[in-house]
Amino acid sequence: MKKILSNLLTAVVIAAVLTVILGSVYVVNPNEYVAVRQLGKIVRVDNTPGLRFKLPVIQTIQRISGKVIIYDIDESDVITRDKKSMIADNFVLWRVTDPMAYIRTLNAIEARAEERIDAAVYNALKNTISSMNQDDIIQATGEKLTNMITTAANKDIGQYGLEIVTSQIKMLGIPSDNEAAVYERMISERQNIAASYVAEGEAEAQKIRNATDREAAVIRAEAEKQAALLEAEGEEAYLQILREAYDNPEKAEFYEYLRGLESLKASFTGEGRKVLVLDKDSELAQILYGN
């Protein structure tokens, strides 16, 4: 009997020791915050993965996810600056960045966090959309509009220890009752823009053609001027040669002789028999008869 009691006591002691040991050890996982409470008060927050120790019984732990969480927000109606109704459907990626503030304000309850995120994103979406015309919003849909809404939403959500990584718009549509009118107006505006681009291109092309024509006219005029100068210089050289030739009696006689031969040759060109009638005092008669 004593042996049984001794074994039972030993088992109880071992169980108590194991309980104390297990109650004083905890593990911090990656992408996780662990808040250690002592008598309800947070004494520290661990976020480095690994094995940690705490006081058994006296201290308890509260685990908070540090991962990025996706939250799908319900569709909402928003009004643009030009009083047009639009339907926005988006989702949010969010995470905890300040676990102390998260616990203090929302008691680290995810559902309460998403309520605050829902309100912050809706306010940011409403304020952003209401500051823009419908056409500008459609053109900005994508990264630009996403960044604007995300930045605005984070201004309201930081006090809760949260961060909105992105507030991504899945769909930004137009109510079916005025969708056709909006698209027709957008098509008309795009056509007007295209026509203005074509007109600007034609005007620029005409400027280039006019400039080219002026440049060609200047080049042609300069070429004609140079040609006239060269022709005048050639005429002047030719006359100078003639003057030099006739200034000298011997050269003058020789040129007269050549001119006579050229005239005689020209008179016998063509078909058929030729008859040449000369005055006995002409230069050709003197050449032929050797006078």
Secondary structure, DSSP 8 states (H G I E B T S, - for coil): -HHHHHHHHHHHHHHHHHHHHHHTEEEE-TTEEEEEEETTEEEEEE-SSEEEE--TTTEEEEEEE-S-EEEE---EEEE-TTS-EEEEEEEEEEEES-HHHHHHHHTT-HHHHHHHHHHHHHHHHHHHHHTS-HHHHHHHTTHHHHHHHHHHHHHHHGGGTEEEEEEEEEEEE--TTTHHHHHHHHHHHHHHHHHHHHHHHHHHHHHHHHHHHHHHHHHHHHHHHHHHHHHHHHHHHHHHHHHHHHHSHHHHHHHHHHHHHHHHHHHT-SSS-------TTSHHHHHHHT-
